[in-house]
Each structure stands twice: as C-alpha cells, then as structure tokens.
C-alpha cells in the first residue's frame, strides 16, 4: 500500500508551498549512482540501544526521573559479531548500483565503499562530516572487522602533518593520521579523497562489528581534520553529478536506497515540500516550528524549533514537552528510567505525528512507523511492551530526525541553497 498519507502539505499562510525543481534531469548514468539497501542478519531492533547510540553521538546526558516499573521485565540483548560483508557483495556495475546492508533490523545502515581497490563496509551519516576507516595501523586486534591496509593500495598518499581526532559525548573516539586515496561508491569516484586512518579507537568502535568506519555526509565546516578541514565525499563528488543531490528512500522492512545525482520522479507522488537548510553548524538543519498529534491542532514546538535530518540516528529525538504531549495520547504509555524512554503495550495503535517543515508544510509520520521495537514484558499481565521511535532530546538545542522520520518520506539532501526536500514515497 502506498504511503501517500504520510505527507500532508498543509499551507499555514496564504502563499503556496515552495517546490524543489524536480523535472526530468536528463542524467548521464556515469554521473549518478545509487546504494541499494537490503536486509542482512537476523538481529532484532532494540530501542534503548538506539537511544544510547544517539545520546553518545551528540553528547546528550539522559535525564533520570526515578520512574521504574516493578512488573517490567526488559529484553536482554547479546551482541553477535556480524560477518564482514565485503567478500560477498557484488562489484559496482557501470550504472553505479551497489548493494547495502541493514544490520540488526534497520537500526544501522551500512554500504560497501571501495578505498584504493579494497572493499570496506561503512556507515553513511548525514549527521557528521568525518570520513574514517578501520585500518591495519590500529594498535589492537579487530576481530569481526574488515580493515583497510594502506600498504596494499598503489594510490594511497599520506598527508604529512595532518591528523584527525573525532570524539563523542561518552569519551569514545577515533584518532590518527590522514591520507588520501581513490574512493569509489557505486561507480562514483573521487580520486584524492581525504580520510582518517586511525591508530587509536575506543572500545565502543571495536565492539561495533556492524561497521568498519564512517562516511560523513554533513557539511565540510565541521570536518575534524587538522590543520585544515577537508571536504566530505559528498562535497567532492557533487560537481561531477547531474544534480548535486543525495536522496534517501528508506523503508521499515529492510529495503530502500540512497541515490546521488538525480531526483527520481518514480520514487514519490505529488509535490516536494522544500525548506532552506542552515549549514553553519555543519548539519542539515532547518526550521520546524510546529507539530500536531493525530491530526489535531497545530502547536508551537517552543524555543528549540530547529531540527537536523540524520541518517546515522535511528530515532526521532524531540523536545521533552512535545514527547510528553505525544505519549499523553498513547494509552497505557509510561516513561521508564531503565530503558531511558517511553514504552507501551505492543498491541497499541499509535497516533500519527506531524512536524512542520519550514513554515509552509506539515510532514506526517504514520503511527505504525513510530512503533520502534519490542522492549520487554509486563510480568503481571503478560503483555509485550514496545519502545517508541519518538523519544526525548533531553533538553538539547536541536531536535534530531533520524530513521523514524526518514522512513516515512522520499528525502532530498540538496547542496544547492542548500535545502532539504520531502515528498510522499511510492
């Protein structure tokens, strides 16, 4: 069933919705490429793990409300190392198609990236701007990872005097020298892409065998390479594309794709709601001043009324007052400290959630896409309990729209402007 209802273009004022140009692009296949996403692995989603990962990334300190349930039995998770995907993914063909993988449900998206002829499974992330890869110079054993070996590349060049050091709120980090090499993603090639080749990484990265590094798709001004920040892969490849865009068509069932260089009219219905992006902080950041729950009245989001679109985060992290308002309309929902968020009986029908995209359009996420994962059991009633895809940003100055939001739409990251567009997916 088409999710045409997932985008409502609501005119708040008398003027119409500004549309991103989306006519036929007449693209050349050599200048556009796609990364198809398929389901891989048998792991299940786990909401609290997704929340912890997002909090770690943005340095968010969770609030403790001292609220727990005596009859709540949480699911316990056991980490299982993922088999490296670099050996069984087909090589990119001339049309630029390349396979991707969804690990542990759709909590993490990974894709094969060819660096100096070596295929490495990595994460695409619009919420950061660093490109770094697990490599043979790291001074510890990396069980379960595929490592890039600079010595095996005839095109690798070390950038003398350059280094990178990316760190996160929980003190996790990756640091080391910087080099350049030929990077090929689905047939799109950057000849001298700069990236970090860490000699040190924190344990959390070593333990995350789902990915071997990061391809940041944010803006280059927050790249951490010193003494001079370097351009991202997206910034470097954009001039060679027919359109300087990346589109995301992500689905909840483990299929979807990223596509670069074209806006595919077959992937969406109706118009495109377009909003200007403020790139000064390095993010795909835009104004989101209002919201609604289940088609109700439009309400002001408050003073923190900007959001970022982040393909590297699974959940939607919103202002606490907005989150409370949403779950006030979810029967039997309750905040539980031990899982860091709101839970509810899994047989609950969740309300839709609408968030303003700029001042002219309301993007509505269907309730079924907000149901994130099973999280435990009520030992008194025997009911299965689930974790919501909308949770608190713990008072941060930004709202973070991750996959819970992105899965509901056809999303366009456009370097022109820059701007962000959303449309109802086919």
ChimeraX attribute file (.defattr): number of C-alpha atoms within 10 A of each C-alpha:
attribute: neighborCount
match mode: 1-to-1
recipient: residues
	/A:1	4
	/A:2	10
	/A:3	15
	/A:4	16
	/A:5	13
	/A:6	23
	/A:7	26
	/A:8	17
	/A:9	21
	/A:10	16
	/A:11	13
	/A:12	14
	/A:13	10
	/A:14	7
	/A:15	8
	/A:16	12
	/A:17	20
	/A:18	14
	/A:19	13
	/A:20	18
	/A:21	12
	/A:22	12
	/A:23	9
	/A:24	10
	/A:25	14
	/A:26	8
	/A:27	14
	/A:28	13
	/A:29	16
	/A:30	16
	/A:31	21
	/A:32	27
	/A:33	26
	/A:34	25
	/A:35	23
	/A:36	19
	/A:37	23
	/A:38	20
	/A:39	17
	/A:40	19
	/A:41	12
	/A:42	11
	/A:43	17
	/A:44	14
	/A:45	21
	/A:46	20
	/A:47	27
	/A:48	17
	/A:49	15
	/A:50	18
	/A:51	25
	/A:52	16
	/A:53	18
	/A:54	22
	/A:55	20
	/A:56	17
	/A:57	19
	/A:58	17
	/A:59	15
	/A:60	17
	/A:61	15
	/A:62	16
	/A:63	13
	/A:64	11
	/A:65	10
	/A:66	9
	/A:67	12
	/A:68	13
	/A:69	12
	/A:70	9
	/A:71	12
	/A:72	19
	/A:73	15
	/A:74	16
	/A:75	12
	/A:76	8
	/A:77	11
	/A:78	7
	/A:79	10
	/A:80	13
	/A:81	13
	/A:82	18
	/A:83	14
	/A:84	17
	/A:85	22
	/A:86	19
	/A:87	13
	/A:88	8
	/A:89	16
	/A:90	11
	/A:91	17
	/A:92	21
	/A:93	11
	/A:94	12
	/A:95	16
	/A:96	21
	/A:97	21
	/A:98	23
	/A:99	20
	/A:100	27
	/A:101	28
	/A:102	23
	/A:103	22
	/A:104	21
	/A:105	20
	/A:106	25
	/A:107	23
	/A:108	20
	/A:109	29
	/A:110	29
	/A:111	28
	/A:112	28
	/A:113	25
	/A:114	23
	/A:115	25
	/A:116	21
	/A:117	16
	/A:118	19
	/A:119	22
	/A:120	26
	/A:121	29
	/A:122	27
	/A:123	25
	/A:124	23
	/A:125	21
	/A:126	23
	/A:127	25
	/A:128	25
	/A:129	28
	/A:130	30
	/A:131	28
	/A:132	24
	/A:133	25
	/A:134	28
	/A:135	22
	/A:136	18
	/A:137	16
	/A:138	17
	/A:139	11
	/A:140	11
	/A:141	9
	/A:142	17
	/A:143	11
	/A:144	18
	/A:145	25
	/A:146	25
	/A:147	20
	/A:148	23
	/A:149	17
	/A:150	21
	/A:151	10
	/A:152	11
	/A:153	15
	/A:154	11
	/A:155	15
	/A:156	19
	/A:157	15
	/A:158	15
	/A:159	13
	/A:160	9
	/A:161	9
	/A:162	16
	/A:163	21
	/A:164	24
	/A:165	18
	/A:166	18
	/A:167	18
	/A:168	14
	/A:169	14
	/A:170	16
	/A:171	12
	/A:172	15
	/A:173	17
	/A:174	23
	/A:175	21
	/A:176	19
	/A:177	20
	/A:178	22
	/A:179	19
	/A:180	21
	/A:181	22
	/A:182	19
	/A:183	23
	/A:184	22
	/A:185	21
	/A:186	26
	/A:187	23
	/A:188	26
	/A:189	19
	/A:190	19
	/A:191	16
	/A:192	16
	/A:193	21
	/A:194	26
	/A:195	27
	/A:196	27
	/A:197	28
	/A:198	24
	/A:199	16
	/A:200	17
	/A:201	20
	/A:202	13
	/A:203	11
	/A:204	13
	/A:205	17
	/A:206	18
	/A:207	16
	/A:208	16
	/A:209	21
	/A:210	26
	/A:211	27
	/A:212	25
	/A:213	29
	/A:214	22
	/A:215	23
	/A:216	24
	/A:217	27
	/A:218	29
	/A:219	23
	/A:220	24
	/A:221	17
	/A:222	19
	/A:223	22
	/A:224	21
	/A:225	25
	/A:226	14
	/A:227	10
	/A:228	12
	/A:229	18
	/A:230	21
	/A:231	24
	/A:232	25
	/A:233	26
	/A:234	22
	/A:235	16
	/A:236	16
	/A:237	20
	/A:238	21
	/A:239	12
	/A:240	15
	/A:241	19
	/A:242	19
	/A:243	19
	/A:244	21
	/A:245	23
	/A:246	23
	/A:247	23
	/A:248	22
	/A:249	22
	/A:250	26
	/A:251	21
	/A:252	17
	/A:253	12
	/A:254	19
	/A:255	16
	/A:256	20
	/A:257	20
	/A:258	20
	/A:259	22
	/A:260	28
	/A:261	27
	/A:262	25
	/A:263	27
	/A:264	14
	/A:265	14
	/A:266	8
	/A:267	15
	/A:268	21
	/A:269	16
	/A:270	13
	/A:271	18
	/A:272	24
	/A:273	26
	/A:274	23
	/A:275	25
	/A:276	18
	/A:277	23
	/A:278	17
	/A:279	19
	/A:280	11
	/A:281	12
	/A:282	19
	/A:283	23
	/A:284	26
	/A:285	27
	/A:286	22
	/A:287	18
	/A:288	23
	/A:289	20
	/A:290	21
	/A:291	22
	/A:292	22
	/A:293	22
	/A:294	16
	/A:295	12
	/A:296	11
	/A:297	10
	/A:298	16
	/A:299	14
	/A:300	15
	/A:301	20
	/A:302	13
	/A:303	9
	/A:304	17
	/A:305	19
	/A:306	20
	/A:307	23
	/A:308	21
	/A:309	25
	/A:310	25
	/A:311	27
	/A:312	25
	/A:313	25
	/A:314	29
	/A:315	28
	/A:316	27
	/A:317	27
	/A:318	26
	/A:319	23
	/A:320	16
	/A:321	12
	/A:322	22
	/A:323	18
	/A:324	17
	/A:325	12
	/A:326	20
	/A:327	22
	/A:328	13
	/A:329	13
	/A:330	18
	/A:331	12
	/A:332	11
	/A:333	18
	/A:334	18
	/A:335	20
	/A:336	17
	/A:337	16
	/A:338	14
	/A:339	18
	/A:340	21
	/A:341	21
	/A:342	22
	/A:343	26
	/A:344	25
	/A:345	21
	/A:346	20
	/A:347	10
	/A:348	16
	/A:349	12
	/A:350	21
	/A:351	19
	/A:352	19
	/A:353	23
	/A:354	23
	/A:355	20
	/A:356	25
	/A:357	26
	/A:358	20
	/A:359	16
	/A:360	19
	/A:361	27
	/A:362	25
	/A:363	25
	/A:364	25
	/A:365	26
	/A:366	21
	/A:367	18
	/A:368	14
	/A:369	20
	/A:370	23
	/A:371	22
	/A:372	23
	/A:373	19
	/A:374	21
	/A:375	24
	/A:376	22
	/A:377	19
	/A:378	17
	/A:379	13
	/A:380	10
	/A:381	8
	/A:382	11
	/A:383	15
	/A:384	18
	/A:385	22
	/A:386	23
	/A:387	27
	/A:388	26
	/A:389	26
	/A:390	26
	/A:391	26
	/A:392	24
	/A:393	24
	/A:394	17
	/A:395	17
	/A:396	17
	/A:397	14
	/A:398	18
	/A:399	23
	/A:400	28
	/A:401	23
	/A:402	23
	/A:403	27
	/A:404	27
	/A:405	27
	/A:406	23
	/A:407	23
	/A:408	27
	/A:409	28
	/A:410	24
	/A:411	27
	/A:412	25
	/A:413	22
	/A:414	24
	/A:415	19
	/A:416	12
	/A:417	11
	/A:418	16
	/A:419	20
	/A:420	26
	/A:421	23
	/A:422	26
	/A:423	24
	/A:424	25
	/A:425	24
	/A:426	16
